[in-house]
Amino acid sequence: MDTIEINTEVAGNLQKRKKFLGIYFACCNVYGRIYNHSGTHYDGKCPICLRRLKIRIGSNGVSDRFFVAS
């Protein structure tokens, strides 16, 4: 059996997961993800028509991870 070794920086990056929301873009009947890069909101766009979507993060928000954008 072969052993593969990676450095600790790479291992740490593999453990970090990008925060995202799953979005069904009803405008084009397609699924996509939008990502949280700022810590204050999720930002993305429809992969087909490029319609922009921004979802703010708040203390009174919901814990759902999948939404429909219409």
Residue, then its C-alpha position, 0 to 999 in steps of 0.5 A: m500500500d502506498t502512503i501519501e503525505i501532505n503538509t499541515e497547511v494543506a491538511g488544514n485547508l482540506q478541513k475548512r469547508k466553504k459556507f454555502l446555501g443551496i439555491y434553486f433558481a426558478c428563473c432558469n430551472v437550475y440549482g446552484r450554490i451561493y457562498n459566504h465570503s464576507g461573514t455578513h451575507y451570502d452572495g451569488k448569481c444564477p449560473i444561466c441568466l446571471r441574476r444576482l442574489k444576496i442573502r443577509i445573515g442575521s440573529n433572527g434568521v433561519s437555519d435552513r440551507f436550501f432555498v428557492a429564488s423566484 
